[in-house]
C-alpha cells in the first residue's frame, strides 16, 4: 500500500469567521468548489445537518465527476473542519480531508489537506498518476474561488 498526501494553502484576505461558514456547509460549496463545473448535470443530495458536524453531501456525475459522499466529522468554529470523503466511482477510496483556518498577515491562511492510501485499482492508477498532480491543481483553483467568493460577499 502506498500512502499519499495532497496539501495546498493560500492566504485569503478575510477573517477566519468570514471564510469558515463557506466550507462548513456543503450548500455553500457550489459557489467555490473546483468540481462543480466538471459535470453540469451532476446530481446532488444533502443529508444530515445543514452545517457543521454531521452535515453530508452525496454526488453522482459523469466519468470525470465520479460519485461519492462527504460528511463533516469534526467542526471547530473558525479553526478546522474534518471531512470523511468517500469515493464510490471511478474506484472506491476513503480520503480523510481537513481544512484549517489560521490568522496570518493579510488575512487567514487556509490549508486544504487530503490523505489516503492507494489500494486495489487506485494503486494501479497511482503507478501512472501522481495524486498531488491530479488533485493539487483543483485545490489551488478551489482556494482561489473561495477567496473570490469571500470577497464578493464582503462587498
Secondary structure, DSSP 8 states (H G I E B T S, - for coil): -EEEEEEEEEEESS-HHHHHHHHH-HHHHTTT-TTTTT-TT-EEEEEEBSSSTTEEEEEE-STTT-EEEEEEEEEETTTEEEEEEEEEESS-EEEEEEEEEEEETTEEEEEEEEEEEE-HHHHHHHHH--HHHHHHHHHHHHHHHHHHHHHHHH-
